[in-house]
Amino acid sequence: MASDSEILEQLNRDYVASVQHSDVRRFEEILAEDFYCSNPDGSLVDRAAFLEQTARPVTVSGLEPRDVKIRLFDDMAIIHAQTIYKTADGTAKSGRYTDVWTRQNGRWLAVSAHVTRG
């Protein structure tokens, strides 16, 4: 059986891949019903709005997490990481994110995300 850290590492990879590939179906599986996201533009969106914005094709490529730090607190975890990516014109950029996960009914679900871009 995988450890909580291993599960959260995989969920983090799934989350980033789902952003890159507009994978709404995977997000529907890993986001809590009361999920909220603070977007880089300063807007705060709920789960439904996040899924709607995720469904739109992204204009960045090569999105990768770096310097991932997973902090476990019983049934809650915080993931801090940097992202690197390229814009549509090929410019290399980076950003950061912080995701909060909670164990609900035996499953880890994302309840919050905060994203910045450089």
Biopython code that builds the backbone (N, CA, C, O; Angstrom):
import numpy as np
from Bio.PDB.StructureBuilder import StructureBuilder

atoms = [
    (1, "MET", "N", (0.838, -1.174, 0.000)),
    (1, "MET", "CA", (0.000, 0.000, 0.000)),
    (1, "MET", "C", (0.893, 1.251, 0.000)),
    (1, "MET", "O", (1.887, 1.316, 0.724)),
    (2, "ALA", "N", (0.523, 2.238, -0.821)),
    (2, "ALA", "CA", (1.308, 3.462, -0.943)),
    (2, "ALA", "C", (1.157, 4.326, 0.306)),
    (2, "ALA", "O", (0.097, 4.356, 0.931)),
    (3, "SER", "N", (2.220, 5.020, 0.654)),
    (3, "SER", "CA", (2.183, 5.938, 1.792)),
    (3, "SER", "C", (1.435, 7.215, 1.388)),
    (3, "SER", "O", (1.239, 7.486, 0.204)),
    (4, "ASP", "N", (1.025, 7.987, 2.390)),
    (4, "ASP", "CA", (0.355, 9.252, 2.105)),
    (4, "ASP", "C", (1.237, 10.142, 1.243)),
    (4, "ASP", "O", (0.746, 10.785, 0.315)),
    (5, "SER", "N", (2.523, 10.188, 1.533)),
    (5, "SER", "CA", (3.446, 11.014, 0.741)),
    (5, "SER", "C", (3.471, 10.568, -0.717)),
    (5, "SER", "O", (3.442, 11.402, -1.622)),
    (6, "GLU", "N", (3.523, 9.264, -0.947)),
    (6, "GLU", "CA", (3.531, 8.744, -2.314)),
    (6, "GLU", "C", (2.228, 9.060, -3.033)),
    (6, "GLU", "O", (2.233, 9.431, -4.207)),
    (7, "ILE", "N", (1.115, 8.913, -2.328)),
    (7, "ILE", "CA", (-0.193, 9.228, -2.920)),
    (7, "ILE", "C", (-0.251, 10.701, -3.293)),
    (7, "ILE", "O", (-0.683, 11.046, -4.393)),
    (8, "LEU", "N", (0.181, 11.570, -2.385)),
    (8, "LEU", "CA", (0.150, 13.008, -2.645)),
    (8, "LEU", "C", (1.122, 13.405, -3.755)),
    (8, "LEU", "O", (0.829, 14.318, -4.527)),
    (9, "GLU", "N", (2.262, 12.744, -3.847)),
    (9, "GLU", "CA", (3.191, 13.001, -4.958)),
    (9, "GLU", "C", (2.511, 12.708, -6.290)),
    (9, "GLU", "O", (2.626, 13.486, -7.238)),
    (10, "GLN", "N", (1.797, 11.575, -6.357)),
    (10, "GLN", "CA", (1.108, 11.216, -7.600)),
    (10, "GLN", "C", (-0.042, 12.183, -7.876)),
    (10, "GLN", "O", (-0.235, 12.605, -9.016)),
    (11, "LEU", "N", (-0.796, 12.532, -6.856)),
    (11, "LEU", "CA", (-1.895, 13.493, -7.041)),
    (11, "LEU", "C", (-1.366, 14.838, -7.526)),
    (11, "LEU", "O", (-1.994, 15.485, -8.363)),
    (12, "ASN", "N", (-0.229, 15.256, -7.011)),
    (12, "ASN", "CA", (0.380, 16.500, -7.461)),
    (12, "ASN", "C", (0.744, 16.423, -8.943)),
    (12, "ASN", "O", (0.489, 17.359, -9.701)),
    (13, "ARG", "N", (1.342, 15.301, -9.350)),
    (13, "ARG", "CA", (1.672, 15.119, -10.772)),
    (13, "ARG", "C", (0.402, 15.117, -11.625)),
    (13, "ARG", "O", (0.367, 15.714, -12.701)),
    (14, "ASP", "N", (-0.646, 14.437, -11.130)),
    (14, "ASP", "CA", (-1.927, 14.402, -11.852)),
    (14, "ASP", "C", (-2.519, 15.801, -11.985)),
    (14, "ASP", "O", (-3.038, 16.160, -13.042)),
    (15, "TYR", "N", (-2.444, 16.583, -10.923)),
    (15, "TYR", "CA", (-2.997, 17.931, -10.918)),
    (15, "TYR", "C", (-2.313, 18.786, -11.996)),
    (15, "TYR", "O", (-2.984, 19.432, -12.801)),
    (16, "VAL", "N", (-0.983, 18.782, -12.002)),
    (16, "VAL", "CA", (-0.239, 19.585, -12.976)),
    (16, "VAL", "C", (-0.519, 19.094, -14.404)),
    (16, "VAL", "O", (-0.720, 19.907, -15.307)),
    (17, "ALA", "N", (-0.534, 17.790, -14.610)),
    (17, "ALA", "CA", (-0.833, 17.232, -15.934)),
    (17, "ALA", "C", (-2.250, 17.591, -16.366)),
    (17, "ALA", "O", (-2.497, 17.842, -17.545)),
    (18, "SER", "N", (-3.175, 17.616, -15.419)),
    (18, "SER", "CA", (-4.566, 17.958, -15.745)),
    (18, "SER", "C", (-4.687, 19.414, -16.173)),
    (18, "SER", "O", (-5.492, 19.736, -17.047)),
    (19, "VAL", "N", (-3.898, 20.294, -15.570)),
    (19, "VAL", "CA", (-3.871, 21.688, -16.017)),
    (19, "VAL", "C", (-3.333, 21.736, -17.449)),
    (19, "VAL", "O", (-3.947, 22.349, -18.322)),
    (20, "GLN", "N", (-2.197, 21.095, -17.690)),
    (20, "GLN", "CA", (-1.553, 21.138, -19.005)),
    (20, "GLN", "C", (-2.456, 20.591, -20.102)),
    (20, "GLN", "O", (-2.455, 21.106, -21.220)),
    (21, "HIS", "N", (-3.228, 19.548, -19.792)),
    (21, "HIS", "CA", (-4.009, 18.853, -20.819)),
    (21, "HIS", "C", (-5.513, 19.126, -20.738)),
    (21, "HIS", "O", (-6.303, 18.439, -21.386)),
    (22, "SER", "N", (-5.913, 20.125, -19.944)),
    (22, "SER", "CA", (-7.332, 20.484, -19.799)),
    (22, "SER", "C", (-8.174, 19.263, -19.430)),
    (22, "SER", "O", (-9.252, 19.058, -19.989)),
    (23, "ASP", "N", (-7.687, 18.460, -18.498)),
    (23, "ASP", "CA", (-8.327, 17.192, -18.122)),
    (23, "ASP", "C", (-9.372, 17.411, -17.020)),
    (23, "ASP", "O", (-9.109, 17.184, -15.839)),
    (24, "VAL", "N", (-10.542, 17.852, -17.431)),
    (24, "VAL", "CA", (-11.634, 18.123, -16.498)),
    (24, "VAL", "C", (-12.048, 16.848, -15.768)),
    (24, "VAL", "O", (-12.347, 16.880, -14.574)),
    (25, "ARG", "N", (-12.063, 15.734, -16.481)),
    (25, "ARG", "CA", (-12.493, 14.472, -15.864)),
    (25, "ARG", "C", (-11.628, 14.120, -14.654)),
    (25, "ARG", "O", (-12.154, 13.728, -13.612)),
    (26, "ARG", "N", (-10.316, 14.257, -14.781)),
    (26, "ARG", "CA", (-9.443, 13.939, -13.638)),
    (26, "ARG", "C", (-9.657, 14.928, -12.504)),
    (26, "ARG", "O", (-9.666, 14.539, -11.336)),
    (27, "PHE", "N", (-9.829, 16.201, -12.834)),
    (27, "PHE", "CA", (-10.104, 17.170, -11.783)),
    (27, "PHE", "C", (-11.417, 16.857, -11.055)),
    (27, "PHE", "O", (-11.510, 17.047, -9.842)),
    (28, "GLU", "N", (-12.411, 16.388, -11.773)),
    (28, "GLU", "CA", (-13.679, 16.023, -11.120)),
    (28, "GLU", "C", (-13.459, 14.940, -10.068)),
    (28, "GLU", "O", (-14.195, 14.872, -9.083)),
    (29, "GLU", "N", (-12.449, 14.092, -10.271)),
    (29, "GLU", "CA", (-12.139, 13.014, -9.330)),
    (29, "GLU", "C", (-11.341, 13.486, -8.119)),
    (29, "GLU", "O", (-11.492, 12.928, -7.032)),
    (30, "ILE", "N", (-10.492, 14.508, -8.285)),
    (30, "ILE", "CA", (-9.554, 14.860, -7.217)),
    (30, "ILE", "C", (-9.845, 16.180, -6.516)),
    (30, "ILE", "O", (-9.138, 16.539, -5.574)),
    (31, "LEU", "N", (-10.868, 16.914, -6.953)),
    (31, "LEU", "CA", (-11.229, 18.163, -6.282)),
    (31, "LEU", "C", (-12.392, 17.939, -5.339)),
    (31, "LEU", "O", (-13.374, 17.289, -5.694)),
    (32, "ALA", "N", (-12.278, 18.480, -4.132)),
    (32, "ALA", "CA", (-13.389, 18.418, -3.178)),
    (32, "ALA", "C", (-14.537, 19.280, -3.698)),
    (32, "ALA", "O", (-14.334, 20.194, -4.499)),
    (33, "GLU", "N", (-15.729, 18.977, -3.235)),
    (33, "GLU", "CA", (-16.909, 19.753, -3.650)),
    (33, "GLU", "C", (-16.777, 21.222, -3.265)),
    (33, "GLU", "O", (-17.301, 22.092, -3.961)),
    (34, "ASP", "N", (-16.083, 21.508, -2.163)),
    (34, "ASP", "CA", (-15.946, 22.891, -1.695)),
    (34, "ASP", "C", (-14.594, 23.505, -2.083)),
    (34, "ASP", "O", (-14.103, 24.403, -1.398)),
    (35, "PHE", "N", (-13.992, 23.026, -3.179)),
    (35, "PHE", "CA", (-12.711, 23.515, -3.673)),
    (35, "PHE", "C", (-12.801, 24.974, -4.122)),
    (35, "PHE", "O", (-13.796, 25.391, -4.716)),
    (36, "TYR", "N", (-11.744, 25.746, -3.830)),
    (36, "TYR", "CA", (-11.587, 27.115, -4.326)),
    (36, "TYR", "C", (-10.167, 27.297, -4.837)),
    (36, "TYR", "O", (-9.229, 26.678, -4.334)),
    (37, "CYS", "N", (-10.018, 28.161, -5.848)),
    (37, "CYS", "CA", (-8.706, 28.461, -6.404)),
    (37, "CYS", "C", (-8.530, 29.969, -6.535)),
    (37, "CYS", "O", (-9.392, 30.664, -7.072)),
    (38, "SER", "N", (-7.398, 30.463, -6.035)),
    (38, "SER", "CA", (-6.986, 31.845, -6.271)),
    (38, "SER", "C", (-6.136, 31.843, -7.530)),
    (38, "SER", "O", (-5.045, 31.273, -7.548)),
    (39, "ASN", "N", (-6.632, 32.475, -8.576)),
    (39, "ASN", "CA", (-5.948, 32.513, -9.865)),
    (39, "ASN", "C", (-4.850, 33.572, -9.896)),
    (39, "ASN", "O", (-4.834, 34.479, -9.065)),
    (40, "PRO", "N", (-3.931, 33.454, -10.857)),
    (40, "PRO", "CA", (-2.850, 34.440, -10.962)),
    (40, "PRO", "C", (-3.343, 35.879, -11.160)),
    (40, "PRO", "O", (-2.646, 36.826, -10.798)),
    (41, "ASP", "N", (-4.538, 36.045, -11.730)),
    (41, "ASP", "CA", (-5.070, 37.397, -11.941)),
    (41, "ASP", "C", (-5.746, 37.967, -10.696)),
    (41, "ASP", "O", (-6.273, 39.079, -10.725)),
    (42, "GLY", "N", (-5.730, 37.198, -9.598)),
    (42, "GLY", "CA", (-6.322, 37.663, -8.345)),
    (42, "GLY", "C", (-7.759, 37.233, -8.134)),
    (42, "GLY", "O", (-8.322, 37.466, -7.064)),
    (43, "SER", "N", (-8.367, 36.607, -9.137)),
    (43, "SER", "CA", (-9.753, 36.153, -8.976)),
    (43, "SER", "C", (-9.810, 34.883, -8.128)),
    (43, "SER", "O", (-8.871, 34.087, -8.107)),
    (44, "LEU", "N", (-10.916, 34.715, -7.440)),
    (44, "LEU", "CA", (-11.173, 33.519, -6.645)),
    (44, "LEU", "C", (-12.321, 32.776, -7.309)),
    (44, "LEU", "O", (-13.397, 33.342, -7.503)),
    (45, "VAL", "N", (-12.098, 31.501, -7.661)),
    (45, "VAL", "CA", (-13.133, 30.724, -8.335)),
    (45, "VAL", "C", (-13.459, 29.470, -7.535)),
    (45, "VAL", "O", (-12.589, 28.874, -6.899)),
    (46, "ASP", "N", (-14.729, 29.082, -7.581)),
    (46, "ASP", "CA", (-15.149, 27.848, -6.931)),
    (46, "ASP", "C", (-14.901, 26.670, -7.871)),
    (46, "ASP", "O", (-14.379, 26.835, -8.974)),
    (47, "ARG", "N", (-15.277, 25.506, -7.422)),
    (47, "ARG", "CA", (-15.006, 24.275, -8.172)),
    (47, "ARG", "C", (-15.601, 24.337, -9.584)),
    (47, "ARG", "O", (-14.918, 24.026, -10.559)),
    (48, "ALA", "N", (-16.873, 24.738, -9.691)),
    (48, "ALA", "CA", (-17.542, 24.775, -10.992)),
    (48, "ALA", "C", (-16.832, 25.725, -11.955)),
    (48, "ALA", "O", (-16.617, 25.381, -13.117)),
    (49, "ALA", "N", (-16.470, 26.910, -11.482)),
    (49, "ALA", "CA", (-15.773, 27.874, -12.337)),
    (49, "ALA", "C", (-14.371, 27.387, -12.694)),
    (49, "ALA", "O", (-13.899, 27.617, -13.807)),
    (50, "PHE", "N", (-13.705, 26.714, -11.755)),
    (50, "PHE", "CA", (-12.378, 26.160, -12.024)),
    (50, "PHE", "C", (-12.463, 25.099, -13.114)),
    (50, "PHE", "O", (-11.638, 25.083, -14.027)),
    (51, "LEU", "N", (-13.454, 24.211, -13.027)),
    (51, "LEU", "CA", (-13.620, 23.175, -14.053)),
    (51, "LEU", "C", (-13.929, 23.805, -15.403)),
    (51, "LEU", "O", (-13.458, 23.331, -16.436)),
    (52, "GLU", "N", (-14.721, 24.872, -15.395)),
    (52, "GLU", "CA", (-15.044, 25.577, -16.636)),
    (52, "GLU", "C", (-13.789, 26.194, -17.250)),
    (52, "GLU", "O", (-13.577, 26.083, -18.458)),
    (53, "GLN", "N", (-12.958, 26.841, -16.438)),
    (53, "GLN", "CA", (-11.739, 27.445, -16.988)),
    (53, "GLN", "C", (-10.740, 26.366, -17.402)),
    (53, "GLN", "O", (-9.966, 26.573, -18.336)),
    (54, "THR", "N", (-10.745, 25.233, -16.730)),
    (54, "THR", "CA", (-9.847, 24.131, -17.081)),
    (54, "THR", "C", (-10.203, 23.527, -18.432)),
    (54, "THR", "O", (-9.327, 23.043, -19.149)),
    (55, "ALA", "N", (-11.477, 23.554, -18.779)),
    (55, "ALA", "CA", (-11.929, 22.957, -20.036)),
    (55, "ALA", "C", (-11.405, 23.717, -21.256)),
    (55, "ALA", "O", (-11.328, 23.160, -22.350)),
    (56, "ARG", "N", (-11.046, 24.985, -21.068)),
    (56, "ARG", "CA", (-10.506, 25.781, -22.175)),
    (56, "ARG", "C", (-9.065, 25.345, -22.460)),
    (56, "ARG", "O", (-8.298, 25.088, -21.531)),
    (57, "PRO", "N", (-8.699, 25.262, -23.736)),
    (57, "PRO", "CA", (-7.318, 24.883, -24.061)),
    (57, "PRO", "C", (-6.329, 25.879, -23.460)),
    (57, "PRO", "O", (-6.575, 27.085, -23.463)),
    (58, "VAL", "N", (-5.216, 25.374, -22.947)),
    (58, "VAL", "CA", (-4.193, 26.232, -22.351)),
    (58, "VAL", "C", (-3.263, 26.757, -23.443)),
    (58, "VAL", "O", (-3.112, 26.146, -24.501)),
    (59, "THR", "N", (-2.649, 27.893, -23.163)),
    (59, "THR", "CA", (-1.735, 28.503, -24.127)),
    (59, "THR", "C", (-0.278, 28.291, -23.738)),
    (59, "THR", "O", (0.628, 28.770, -24.420)),
    (60, "VAL", "N", (-0.053, 27.568, -22.631)),
    (60, "VAL", "CA", (1.316, 27.288, -22.204)),
    (60, "VAL", "C", (1.668, 25.845, -22.550)),
    (60, "VAL", "O", (0.792, 25.003, -22.746)),
    (61, "SER", "N", (2.965, 25.581, -22.619)),
    (61, "SER", "CA", (3.422, 24.212, -22.893)),
    (61, "SER", "C", (4.559, 23.882, -21.941)),
    (61, "SER", "O", (5.157, 24.768, -21.331)),
    (62, "GLY", "N", (4.846, 22.590, -21.825)),
    (62, "GLY", "CA", (5.959, 22.141, -21.011)),
    (62, "GLY", "C", (5.799, 22.411, -19.528)),
    (62, "GLY", "O", (6.790, 22.572, -18.817)),
    (63, "LEU", "N", (4.569, 22.461, -19.056)),
    (63, "LEU", "CA", (4.306, 22.757, -17.647)),
    (63, "LEU", "C", (4.869, 21.638, -16.771)),
    (63, "LEU", "O", (4.484, 20.477, -16.905)),
    (64, "GLU", "N", (5.786, 22.004, -15.875)),
    (64, "GLU", "CA", (6.432, 21.018, -14.993)),
    (64, "GLU", "C", (6.537, 21.560, -13.578)),
    (64, "GLU", "O", (6.844, 22.735, -13.374)),
    (65, "PRO", "N", (6.279, 20.689, -12.595)),
    (65, "PRO", "CA", (6.516, 21.104, -11.207)),
    (65, "PRO", "C", (7.989, 20.926, -10.847)),
    (65, "PRO", "O", (8.644, 19.993, -11.311)),
    (66, "ARG", "N", (8.493, 21.823, -10.022)),
    (66, "ARG", "CA", (9.872, 21.758, -9.535)),
    (66, "ARG", "C", (9.869, 22.094, -8.051)),
    (66, "ARG", "O", (8.936, 22.727, -7.557)),
    (67, "ASP", "N", (10.894, 21.677, -7.349)),
    (67, "ASP", "CA", (11.078, 22.040, -5.947)),
    (67, "ASP", "C", (9.796, 21.777, -5.133)),
    (67, "ASP", "O", (9.337, 22.637, -4.382)),
    (68, "VAL", "N", (9.233, 20.576, -5.301)),
    (68, "VAL", "CA", (7.978, 20.211, -4.641)),
    (68, "VAL", "C", (8.238, 19.889, -3.165)),
    (68, "VAL", "O", (9.105, 19.082, -2.830)),
    (69, "LYS", "N", (7.479, 20.527, -2.315)),
    (69, "LYS", "CA", (7.544, 20.272, -0.871)),
    (69, "LYS", "C", (6.155, 19.861, -0.402)),
    (69, "LYS", "O", (5.188, 20.608, -0.553)),
    (70, "ILE", "N", (6.069, 18.658, 0.173)),
    (70, "ILE", "CA", (4.803, 18.149, 0.690)),
    (70, "ILE", "C", (4.887, 18.144, 2.210)),
    (70, "ILE", "O", (5.778, 17.526, 2.793)),
    (71, "ARG", "N", (3.959, 18.831, 2.834)),
    (71, "ARG", "CA", (3.919, 18.903, 4.296)),
    (71, "ARG", "C", (2.638, 18.218, 4.771)),
    (71, "ARG", "O", (1.534, 18.629, 4.414)),
    (72, "LEU", "N", (2.798, 17.179, 5.570)),
    (72, "LEU", "CA", (1.662, 16.387, 6.070)),
    (72, "LEU", "C", (1.315, 16.768, 7.500)),
    (72, "LEU", "O", (2.195, 16.903, 8.350)),
    (73, "PHE", "N", (0.018, 16.941, 7.756)),
    (73, "PHE", "CA", (-0.510, 17.246, 9.084)),
    (73, "PHE", "C", (-1.729, 16.357, 9.307)),
    (73, "PHE", "O", (-2.858, 16.804, 9.110)),
    (74, "ASP", "N", (-1.522, 15.116, 9.709)),
    (74, "ASP", "CA", (-2.609, 14.150, 9.907)),
    (74, "ASP", "C", (-3.440, 14.019, 8.628)),
    (74, "ASP", "O", (-2.965, 13.465, 7.637)),
    (75, "ASP", "N", (-4.680, 14.527, 8.643)),
    (75, "ASP", "CA", (-5.576, 14.396, 7.487)),
    (75, "ASP", "C", (-5.586, 15.628, 6.590)),
    (75, "ASP", "O", (-6.542, 15.856, 5.849)),
    (76, "MET", "N", (-4.516, 16.424, 6.660)),
    (76, "MET", "CA", (-4.371, 17.604, 5.829)),
    (76, "MET", "C", (-2.943, 17.662, 5.308)),
    (76, "MET", "O", (-2.004, 17.274, 6.004)),
    (77, "ALA", "N", (-2.785, 18.143, 4.093)),
    (77, "ALA", "CA", (-1.453, 18.293, 3.507)),
    (77, "ALA", "C", (-1.397, 19.589, 2.716)),
    (77, "ALA", "O", (-2.386, 20.021, 2.123)),
    (78, "ILE", "N", (-0.220, 20.199, 2.721)),
    (78, "ILE", "CA", (0.017, 21.398, 1.926)),
    (78, "ILE", "C", (1.164, 21.083, 0.976)),
    (78, "ILE", "O", (2.205, 20.570, 1.384)),
    (79, "ILE", "N", (0.956, 21.398, -0.288)),
    (79, "ILE", "CA", (1.991, 21.182, -1.293)),
    (79, "ILE", "C", (2.410, 22.544, -1.842)),
    (79, "ILE", "O", (1.584, 23.306, -2.344)),
    (80, "HIS", "N", (3.707, 22.835, -1.738)),
    (80, "HIS", "CA", (4.292, 24.053, -2.298)),
    (80, "HIS", "C", (5.180, 23.610, -3.453)),
    (80, "HIS", "O", (5.882, 22.604, -3.349)),
    (81, "ALA", "N", (5.149, 24.360, -4.555)),
    (81, "ALA", "CA", (6.029, 24.014, -5.666)),
    (81, "ALA", "C", (6.189, 25.185, -6.629)),
    (81, "ALA", "O", (5.392, 26.123, -6.648)),
    (82, "GLN", "N", (7.238, 25.093, -7.418)),
    (82, "GLN", "CA", (7.461, 26.016, -8.515)),
    (82, "GLN", "C", (6.986, 25.320, -9.784)),
    (82, "GLN", "O", (7.014, 24.092, -9.876)),
    (83, "THR", "N", (6.552, 26.106, -10.753)),
    (83, "THR", "CA", (6.275, 25.551, -12.075)),
    (83, "THR", "C", (7.157, 26.257, -13.084)),
    (83, "THR", "O", (7.468, 27.440, -12.941)),
    (84, "ILE", "N", (7.547, 25.530, -14.088)),
    (84, "ILE", "CA", (8.206, 26.123, -15.243)),
    (84, "ILE", "C", (7.330, 25.797, -16.449)),
    (84, "ILE", "O", (6.669, 24.759, -16.482)),
    (85, "TYR", "N", (7.328, 26.685, -17.431)),
    (85, "TYR", "CA", (6.501, 26.489, -18.623)),
    (85, "TYR", "C", (6.957, 27.457, -19.709)),
    (85, "TYR", "O", (7.778, 28.340, -19.461)),
    (86, "LYS", "N", (6.424, 27.286, -20.901)),
    (86, "LYS", "CA", (6.684, 28.201, -22.008)),
    (86, "LYS", "C", (5.362, 28.806, -22.461)),
    (86, "LYS", "O", (4.339, 28.125, -22.530)),
    (87, "THR", "N", (5.404, 30.091, -22.766)),
    (87, "THR", "CA", (4.219, 30.766, -23.285)),
    (87, "THR", "C", (4.036, 30.383, -24.753)),
    (87, "THR", "O", (4.874, 29.690, -25.328)),
    (88, "ALA", "N", (2.941, 30.834, -25.349)),
    (88, "ALA", "CA", (2.642, 30.493, -26.744)),
    (88, "ALA", "C", (3.758, 30.935, -27.694)),
    (88, "ALA", "O", (3.984, 30.299, -28.723)),
    (89, "ASP", "N", (4.459, 32.028, -27.349)),
    (89, "ASP", "CA", (5.545, 32.498, -28.221)),
    (89, "ASP", "C", (6.896, 31.858, -27.880)),
    (89, "ASP", "O", (7.921, 32.236, -28.448)),
    (90, "GLY", "N", (6.900, 30.888, -26.951)),
    (90, "GLY", "CA", (8.113, 30.160, -26.611)),
    (90, "GLY", "C", (8.941, 30.760, -25.494)),
    (90, "GLY", "O", (10.030, 30.266, -25.200)),
    (91, "THR", "N", (8.446, 31.821, -24.863)),
    (91, "THR", "CA", (9.169, 32.445, -23.766)),
    (91, "THR", "C", (9.120, 31.557, -22.526)),
    (91, "THR", "O", (8.046, 31.111, -22.123)),
    (92, "ALA", "N", (10.283, 31.298, -21.919)),
    (92, "ALA", "CA", (10.353, 30.497, -20.694)),
    (92, "ALA", "C", (9.880, 31.343, -19.518)),
    (92, "ALA", "O", (10.304, 32.487, -19.356)),
    (93, "LYS", "N", (9.004, 30.777, -18.706)),
    (93, "LYS", "CA", (8.441, 31.468, -17.541)),
    (93, "LYS", "C", (8.421, 30.503, -16.365)),
    (93, "LYS", "O", (8.667, 29.306, -16.513)),
    (94, "SER", "N", (8.121, 31.054, -15.198)),
    (94, "SER", "CA", (7.940, 30.216, -14.019)),
    (94, "SER", "C", (6.885, 30.846, -13.121)),
    (94, "SER", "O", (6.522, 32.011, -13.281)),
    (95, "GLY", "N", (6.409, 30.063, -12.190)),
    (95, "GLY", "CA", (5.423, 30.523, -11.221)),
    (95, "GLY", "C", (5.511, 29.653, -9.984)),
    (95, "GLY", "O", (6.420, 28.835, -9.844)),
    (96, "ARG", "N", (4.564, 29.838, -9.099)),
    (96, "ARG", "CA", (4.501, 29.009, -7.889)),
    (96, "ARG", "C", (3.039, 28.653, -7.633)),
    (96, "ARG", "O", (2.120, 29.327, -8.097)),
    (97, "TYR", "N", (2.858, 27.572, -6.879)),
    (97, "TYR", "CA", (1.512, 27.225, -6.415)),
    (97, "TYR", "C", (1.591, 26.616, -5.034)),
    (97, "TYR", "O", (2.604, 26.047, -4.628)),
    (98, "THR", "N", (0.491, 26.754, -4.333)),
    (98, "THR", "CA", (0.300, 26.116, -3.041)),
    (98, "THR", "C", (-1.064, 25.447, -3.097)),
    (98, "THR", "O", (-2.074, 26.114, -3.321)),
    (99, "ASP", "N", (-1.103, 24.150, -2.897)),
    (99, "ASP", "CA", (-2.354, 23.388, -2.877)),
    (99, "ASP", "C", (-2.563, 22.797, -1.487)),
    (99, "ASP", "O", (-1.618, 22.348, -0.838)),
    (100, "VAL", "N", (-3.799, 22.806, -1.051)),
    (100, "VAL", "CA", (-4.163, 22.206, 0.230)),
    (100, "VAL", "C", (-5.048, 20.998, -0.056)),
    (100, "VAL", "O", (-6.018, 21.081, -0.810)),
    (101, "TRP", "N", (-4.695, 19.887, 0.558)),
    (101, "TRP", "CA", (-5.418, 18.621, 0.387)),
    (101, "TRP", "C", (-5.922, 18.160, 1.747)),
    (101, "TRP", "O", (-5.254, 18.367, 2.760)),
    (102, "THR", "N", (-7.093, 17.539, 1.777)),
    (102, "THR", "CA", (-7.589, 16.914, 3.003)),
    (102, "THR", "C", (-8.039, 15.494, 2.684)),
    (102, "THR", "O", (-8.480, 15.185, 1.577)),
    (103, "ARG", "N", (-7.910, 14.646, 3.698)),
    (103, "ARG", "CA", (-8.394, 13.275, 3.548)),
    (103, "ARG", "C", (-9.874, 13.278, 3.918)),
    (103, "ARG", "O", (-10.248, 13.618, 5.040)),
    (104, "GLN", "N", (-10.705, 12.894, 2.958)),
    (104, "GLN", "CA", (-12.152, 12.855, 3.159)),
    (104, "GLN", "C", (-12.656, 11.469, 2.792)),
    (104, "GLN", "O", (-12.480, 11.013, 1.662)),
    (105, "ASN", "N", (-13.274, 10.814, 3.737)),
    (105, "ASN", "CA", (-13.779, 9.454, 3.508)),
    (105, "ASN", "C", (-12.693, 8.543, 2.946)),
    (105, "ASN", "O", (-12.943, 7.734, 2.052)),
    (106, "GLY", "N", (-11.476, 8.689, 3.490)),
    (106, "GLY", "CA", (-10.374, 7.821, 3.096)),
    (106, "GLY", "C", (-9.643, 8.213, 1.828)),
    (106, "GLY", "O", (-8.706, 7.524, 1.423)),
    (107, "ARG", "N", (-10.049, 9.312, 1.184)),
    (107, "ARG", "CA", (-9.413, 9.759, -0.070)),
    (107, "ARG", "C", (-8.843, 11.154, 0.100)),
    (107, "ARG", "O", (-9.434, 11.988, 0.785)),
    (108, "TRP", "N", (-7.696, 11.415, -0.519)),
    (108, "TRP", "CA", (-7.127, 12.750, -0.533)),
    (108, "TRP", "C", (-7.792, 13.564, -1.641)),
    (108, "TRP", "O", (-7.831, 13.144, -2.797)),
    (109, "LEU", "N", (-8.317, 14.740, -1.270)),
    (109, "LEU", "CA", (-8.961, 15.640, -2.232)),
    (109, "LEU", "C", (-8.400, 17.045, -2.058)),
    (109, "LEU", "O", (-8.120, 17.481, -0.941)),
    (110, "ALA", "N", (-8.238, 17.747, -3.175)),
    (110, "ALA", "CA", (-7.774, 19.129, -3.125)),
    (110, "ALA", "C", (-8.927, 20.024, -2.687)),
    (110, "ALA", "O", (-10.031, 19.939, -3.226)),
    (111, "VAL", "N", (-8.662, 20.882, -1.701)),
    (111, "VAL", "CA", (-9.694, 21.808, -1.228)),
    (111, "VAL", "C", (-9.356, 23.252, -1.562)),
    (111, "VAL", "O", (-10.233, 24.115, -1.544)),
    (112, "SER", "N", (-8.085, 23.524, -1.869)),
    (112, "SER", "CA", (-7.681, 24.897, -2.128)),
    (112, "SER", "C", (-6.438, 24.924, -2.996)),
    (112, "SER", "O", (-5.579, 24.047, -2.912)),
    (113, "ALA", "N", (-6.362, 25.956, -3.837)),
    (113, "ALA", "CA", (-5.165, 26.171, -4.645)),
    (113, "ALA", "C", (-4.921, 27.672, -4.761)),
    (113, "ALA", "O", (-5.857, 28.469, -4.830)),
    (114, "HIS", "N", (-3.653, 28.033, -4.780)),
    (114, "HIS", "CA", (-3.251, 29.426, -4.978)),
    (114, "HIS", "C", (-2.122, 29.415, -6.003)),
    (114, "HIS", "O", (-1.106, 28.749, -5.806)),
    (115, "VAL", "N", (-2.302, 30.158, -7.101)),
    (115, "VAL", "CA", (-1.376, 30.078, -8.228)),
    (115, "VAL", "C", (-0.828, 31.462, -8.558)),
    (115, "VAL", "O", (-1.574, 32.440, -8.608)),
    (116, "THR", "N", (0.491, 31.535, -8.786)),
    (116, "THR", "CA", (1.109, 32.768, -9.277)),
    (116, "THR", "C", (1.881, 32.430, -10.544)),
    (116, "THR", "O", (2.309, 31.293, -10.743)),
    (117, "ARG", "N", (2.050, 33.428, -11.389)),
    (117, "ARG", "CA", (2.848, 33.250, -12.599)),
    (117, "ARG", "C", (3.755, 34.439, -12.785)),
    (117, "ARG", "O", (3.391, 35.576, -12.483)),
    (118, "GLY", "N", (4.949, 34.159, -13.291)),
    (118, "GLY", "CA", (5.922, 35.212, -13.525)),
    (118, "GLY", "C", (5.929, 35.684, -14.947)),
    (118, "GLY", "O", (6.703, 36.575, -15.298)),
]
sb = StructureBuilder()
sb.init_structure("model")
sb.init_model(0)
sb.init_chain("A")
sb.init_seg("    ")
for serial, (resi, resn, name, xyz) in enumerate(atoms, 1):
    if name == "N":
        sb.init_residue(resn, " ", resi, " ")
    sb.init_atom(name, np.array(xyz, "f"), 0.0, 1.0, " ", f" {name:<3s}", serial, name[0])
structure = sb.get_structure()
